């Protein structure tokens, strides 16, 4: 389905040090929210989430905080799904 409107949530997080930290965050998000995609980067200090609806910022922060990380910013913006894959590079 091309042109499907979703939201992109960018979460800035302090405390991620490695790939295992990224996996903990990704798993926590997937277990607590209905999301299409979640990807974290410890080197950039952020997690990007694609979902059909906005997430509860307070709940998202609480879940990430439970793992010992600190959410410093949450930014939600409209995201239009394009008709191509990001994996073709």
Secondary structure, DSSP 8 states (H G I E B T S, - for coil): -TT-EEEEEEEEEE---SHHHHHHHHHHHHHHS--SEEEEETTTTEEEEEESS---HHHHHHHHHHTT-EEEEEEEEEEE--SS-TT--
